[in-house]
Amino acid sequence: RRLGGQSCDIIKMASLAAWQDNIIMLSDSYKVSHYRQYPPGTQYVYSYFESRGCDREGWTEVCFFGLQYFLKRYLTGQVVTREKIDQAAKMYAEHFGDGTSDNPDLFYREGWEYILE
């Protein structure tokens, strides 16, 4: 199928590439509302990650791989921009909507704008 002289696949790929360049959108969607679970007055939050382990016999070690790529790919230069915040706000409002109307209440725009400033 053609759309304006370009194939729909090319348009989809361009849209996906833009989405992958937006670190705000590189998360499981349910995590977007986690900020609402913090007690009032919370100023600092820390996170860590660890292997979930494995039940396979003989698999006793984990090789951590990919941190350098991730840091260079997603955390170099200006990571958060007004355009990326707007893009994420629009996508999450649609995602958390009911199919007929958007729900902009779960995305923490103020937090991302604080980082931007």
WORA-V188238 format. One record per backbone hydrogen bond with DSSP energy under -1.0 kcal/mol. NH is the residue of the N-H (numbers start at 1). CO is the residue of the C=O. Records with the same first field share a line. If there is no record, write none. Layout:
# WORA-V188238
NH->CO ; CO
This chain:
# WORA-V188238
3->6
6->3
8->1
11->7
12->8
13->9
14->10
15->11
16->12
17->13
18->14
19->15
20->16
21->17
22->19
25->22
26->23
27->25
31->28
32->29
34->31
36->33
37->34
38->35
42->39
59->56
60->58
70->66
71->67
72->68
73->69
74->70
75->71
85->81
86->82
87->83
88->84
89->85
90->86
91->87
92->88
93->89
94->90
95->91
96->92
98->101
103->93
109->107
112->108
113->109
114->110
115->111
116->112
117->113
